[in-house]
Amino acid sequence: MITTKEVAKKAGVSIGTVSNVLTGNIRVSAQRKERVRKAIQELGYHPNDIARCLKLNRTKMLGMVVTDITNPFFSQMVRGAEEAALKHDYLLLTFNTDDRVEREKQVLLVLRARRVDGLLLVVAPTAESPSHIVETLNSGTPIVCLDRVPPGIKVDSVTVDNAAAARECVKHILSVGHKRIGIITGSMQLQTARERLQGFEKALKEAHITPKAGWIQQGDFHTQSGYRLGRELLLSTDRPSAVLVSNWLMMIGFLKALGELELVCPRDISVATFDDPPMSDVFRPQITAVAQPAYSIGYAGAELLIQRIASKRGTENPLAIRLPAELKIRESTADSTSIAGEM
C-alpha cells in the first residue's frame, strides 16, 4: 500500500505538506499542491479515510431523513443534498420514514450511533413534542430541517414561503373569474400544510370571498387521500369550479378520480397544484403548478449543515433560509365562463 511518505518523497515535499493538501485545513502554494496531486495520481495513492476520520474526530458522513423517497419532490431534494455533500467529500446516507414518527425516532438513533457529523431532516407529521430532535441537537449533532420545520425548536432550516406561494396561485385562479374555489390540504400537523391553507384563505379574504367549509378538505400528502377527497368534492351537488391540491402526489389521486367520473379538466373543473416534478408536462391538460426548488432546498441545506459542522457553533441563533417558489400557469386553470358551475 502506498503511503504519504512515498507521496512526499516523489513530490519533493514534507509529509506535513501532503497531509495539508489532503485535508485542505492549511493553505498550500499552488505549485506544491500540483506536485502532490501529480505524485498521488502517478503512484495511485488512496488516503486511509478511516484513519483520517479518527484523527479529525469526524466520520465525513451526513444523514438525510425524508418522509417518502418515492415522492419526486423529495427525490430531487436528495439529489441536491448529495451533490453538495460530494463537493465537500462527504458521504450522504439516506433513510425513508414513510411519514411515521416512530420510524423517524429509530432512524435518528441509528444515525447517532453511526456518529454522522450532521443530519438533514424532513420531519414526519405528529402531535407529539419532538423531544427526539431536541435530544439529537443536545448530543452535539447539528440538524438542518428541510421543507418542514417542527414547532418550538431552535433549528436551522431551508424552506419556501408556502403561504405566499399559495396566495399567488389562488389569486391567479381568481383572476380568471373563479369564486367557488376549494382546497385539498396536507395534514394540519405540518407547518407546510397550515401555511398553504393560510395563503389560500388570505387570497380569498382579499377578494372578499368567504371560503366554504365543505370545500376545505384535509388530506395527508399521499395519493390515496387526493383520490378519496377528490371524489368527495367532485361528487358533491355543490362542487367548486376550481381546486388547489396541496402537493403532486395528491394531485395524481385527484386526476384519477376526475377520470373515473368522466369529468374533463378544465371544461368541468379547473385545478392547480404544489410541486412541478420532471415530466409533469406529459399530462394533458398541462397542470398549473407552484414549482418548488426541491434540488436547491437539498443543496442549500447540505451546504448550511457542512458550515455548521465546520464552525462548531450551537443553534442559539438558527438560520432560516427561504427560497422562492415559481407559479407556472398552464392549461388546467381556464376562464370560469367555460365551467358550468360558474354559469
N, C-alpha and C positions, 0 to 999 in steps of 0.2 A: 504494500500500500504506500502510495506517495505521501510524503509528509510536508508540513510547512517549511521544515528545514531545507528540504531539497528544492522547493519552490524558491526560497530566499536565495539559495546558492546560485541557482540558474539565472535569477533575475538580477543578482548582484546587489541585493538589499538585505537589511536585517530581518530576522523573524518577526520582530515587532511591526515592521512596515507591512509585511504580508498580512499580519493579523488586522492591522488598521484598515487595509484595503478590503478585507473580507467583511469586517463588521461595519465599516463606514462611520465609526464613532469619532475618529480623528482625521482631519483633512490631510491628504497626501498629495504631493505635486502630481500634475497630470502626467509628467514624464515617467516618474516612478510607478504610478498606478498602471500605466500602459505596459511597462516592463513586467510587472507582477502578473497582469492579466494574460500577457503573451506566454509567460512561463507556465501558468496554470493550464492554458489551452494545450501547449506542446507536451506537457507531462501527463495530461489527463487527470489532474488533481481534483478530488471531490472532498469538500470540507466535511468534517465529522459534526453533523448538526446536533447530535445528542450531547456530545461533549461541550459544544459551544453553548447550547441552551442551559446546561447545568452550570456552566461558568457564569452566564449572564443572569441566571435565575429566571429565565423565560423559556416558554415552550415554542414560541413563534407560531402558535395556533390560536385561531379565533373560533368561537362557537356561534352559529347562526340558527335561531329557532323561529320557524314560521308556522302558521296555522294550517296551511293547505298548499302543499307544493304543486298540486295539480292545477291550482288557480294560476292562469297565465300572469296575473299581476305579481304574484309572489315569485314565480319563476324568473321573471325579468329582474326583480329585486335581488334575487340570489346571484344572478349573472353580474350585476353591477358591483355587489359586495365582493365577489370572487375576483373581479378584475382589479379592484383597489387593493385587496389583500395580497395578491400575487405581485403587484408592483412593489410592495414593501417586503417581499419574501415571507409572507405569512401563509399558512395553510388554513383553509376555511372548512370547518366541519359543520354540515347542515343537518338539522333534525326537523321533523314534522310532528305537530301536536294534535292535528285533527280538531282544533278548537276545543280541546279538553284541558282544563286547568290542572287536573291530576297528572296528566302526561307531561305538561309543562313543568311541574314541580320535579318530576322524576328526571327529566332531561337536564334541568339546571343542576341537580345534584350530581349527575353523571359527568357533566362538563366541568364542574368544580373539582371533582375527584381527578379528572384528567389534567387539571391545572392549566386550562386555557387562559390566555392572557387577557381576554375580554370577551364580551357577549353582545351580539346583535339580536334583538328580541322583538318579535311581533306577538303581543300578549293575546291570550285566549280570553273570551268573554267570561266574566264571573262576577257574582255579587259579593264574593269573599274579599277580605282585606288581602292585598298582595304581599303578605309577610315573607314569602319565599324570595321575592325580588329584593326586598329590604335586606334580608339575611345575606343574599349574594353580594349586594353592594357593600354591606358592612364587613364582609370577609376580605374586601380589598379587590374584588373582581369588578372592573368597570363595565357598565352596561350602556348601550345606546338603543333606545326604543325606536322602532320604525313603524310608520303608518299609524299606530295606535299608542296612546300614552296612558298608562294606568294612573288613576286619581290619587292625589295625596302623597306622591313620591317625588323627591328631587332627583331627576334623572335626565341625562342628555336625550335628545330626540330629533328625528328628522321626519317631517310630515308635510302635508299640503294643507291649505286653508279650505277645509271641506265646506264650511258654511258659505264662504264667498263663492266657491265654485258652484254649489247647488243653487244659490241665489241667482247667479248669472244664467244658469241653464233654464231655470223656471221663468226668468224674465224674457228669455228668448221664446219660450212656449207661449207666454202671454202676448208677446209681440206679434205672433201670427194669429191672434184672435181667440185663443182658448181661455176659458174662465173656469171650466169644470175639470180641475186637474187633481189627480191622485198621486200617491207615492207608495212604493214598497221599500221599507227601510230595512236595515240590519238590526241586530239585537241592540236594544237600548242600554245594555250593559257596556257597550263600546262607545267611546267618545266619537269615533268616526261616524257612527250611525246617528248619534244625537246631533252632531254638528250639521250633517246633511239635512236632517229634518228641520233644524233651526233655519238653515238657508232657504229651504222650501217655504216655510211659514213666513219668513221675513219678506220674501218676494211677493207672496200673496197679500200680506198685510199692506205693503207699499202700494199695491194695486187696489186696495180697499175690498179685498175678497176674503170672506171667512171660509177656511178650508172645512170641508165636510168630514166629520169624524169617520164615517164608514169608508172613506176613500184613503185613509191613512192606515196602512197595513204593516205590521211588524214581522219581518222575515228573519233569516239568520245568516244571510250572505251565501247560502248554498242553493244549488239548482232546484232542489225539490220544493223549497219554500217559495221560490219565484213562480214555479208551476202551480202550486196549490193556491197561493194568494192571487195569482193572475187569473185563474179560473173563477175565483170568487168575484173579483172585480168585473170580469168580462161577462159573467152570467147575471150580474145584478140588473134589475129592471131599470135602475137609475145609474148606469155606469158613467164614469168620467169620459171625457173626449180625449184626454191625454194623460199619460202616466210617466212619472220619473221612477226608474228602477235603480236602486242604490248600488248595485255592482253588476259585473258582467255575468257571473255565474247565475244569479237570479234572473238576469235578462234572458239567458238561454232557456230557463224554465218558463218564463213568461211567453217567449216566442213559441215554445212547444204548445202551450195552452191556446195561444192565438190560432195556430194551425189546426189543432184538433177541433176547435169550434168554428172553423171555416170563416174566420174573420180576416180581413186584409188590412195591413198597415201600409200607408196611413189613411186609406179610404174610410175604414171603420173606427180607427183609433190611432192617435199619434203616440210615439214612445221615444224616450231618451234614457240614457244610462250613464253611470260612472264606469270608468275603465274603457280602454280602447286597445285591446290586445292585438298582436300581429295577426294578419289575415282576417281581421274583422270586416275588411272591405269586400269579402266574398258574399256576405249576407245581402239579400235583397228584400226590402229596400235597404240601402246603406243606413246605418244607425247613427243618429245624433248622439254624441258621447262627450263626457268630460274626460279628457285624456290626462291621466296622472303620470308623472315622470318616474315610473317604477324603477327603471335602471338607475336613474340619478339618485333616487332615495337610497338604494342599496350602496351605491358608490360613495355618496356623501357620508352615509352612516359609518361605513368601514374606515374612511379617512378620519372622521371625527374620533372614532374609537381608538385608532392607532395613535393619534395625537394625545389622547388621554393616557394611554399606556406609556408613551414616551415621557410625558410631563410628570406623571405620577401625582397629578392633582386629584383632590377629592371632588365630591359632587355638590359642594355647598352652593356653587354658582353654576347650575346646569345650563347648557346651551340648548336653545330650541330653534332649530333650523326649519323654516317653512319654504318649500319650493312651490312655484306657481303651477297651477293646472291650466289646461287649454280646452276651451269649448270648441268642438268640431261639429258644425251644423251640417246635417246631411238630409237625406230624403225622408227619414221616418217622422219628422215633425213638419206636417203640412199645414197649410192655411185651414183654419177651423171651418170655413164655409163648405169644405168638401166632406165634412163629417156630419152624419145625420143627427148625432146627439146635440150639436150646437145650432141646428137649423130651427 
